Amino acid sequence: MKITMIGMGAVGAVVGKRLGEFLGFENMECIADSQRKTRYEKNGISINGERINFHFVTPENAVKSDLVIIATKNLQLKDVLVQIEKAIGPETTILSLLNGIQSEQELSEKFGKEKVLYGYIVNLSSTNENGNITCGHEGTIYFGEDSNEITPRVSEIKKLFDNAKVNSVVPEDIHLSQWKKFLLNVSCNTISALCRQTYKGFRNEITQDVVRQCAREVVAVARKMGIALTDEMIEENIRMTSSLNDEGKTSMFQDVEAKRRTENDYFCGTIVKLGKELGIQTPVCDLLHKLIKCTESAWD
């Protein structure tokens, strides 16, 4: 299987390392623009102190691939749609590991719904400082067809992940599963960034209470859309987040520390937008969305 990856932050690097070691790095291309390619090749990417020799290509030099895995942030998706064009052939499958609930729709509109699997990654605990990645837990990829059917390509990719020692699950309902991760992103990521809370902070009762207030608005929106999120899923997310590495940080917390633009519009911003469309009040998400906006505007 020929694989193409784009996005070599913590998620892309950790997953790519496993796949490259199994398939051979010569069978896995990593797309990067010329500036990033030069920087990566000069400075390297290391995981827990080990330098990984990924094979980088620029978008114009990419070749047709069996599987394209996208591991960027949502902020880069519009660029990604152009950068992966040459890697997409008639039989290519596209798997997005982006946070949120909208990347698959944009990919389907560009390349065709038949090429796109739904997916995300959860429980990856890492920090990334200029390509020096410290990873305490490699996480688990959840993926599946829009129809939830176990198709031959789903079975083949699951076998690939198993052989490459990439933790993966094909859930019964990928949409419910994806919304459960979205529930985590909207509440825990946003609050950790605003409060500068590591995972240890989610054991605090006050933090948990704010998470619940935010998450209940997500549940209300999801149910209106036919997605059966539950209050117990909120508690599961709190328990899971509290169990991670004490000093670990959410991706949004790391973005705020580095004064990078966050995925705020794709988390709380999405719930606020959907709430308005569906006639559901989302005051907590609205406030959190604005507070992150205020934080970002201070950097300007």
Disulfide bonds with the S-S distance in Angstrom:
none
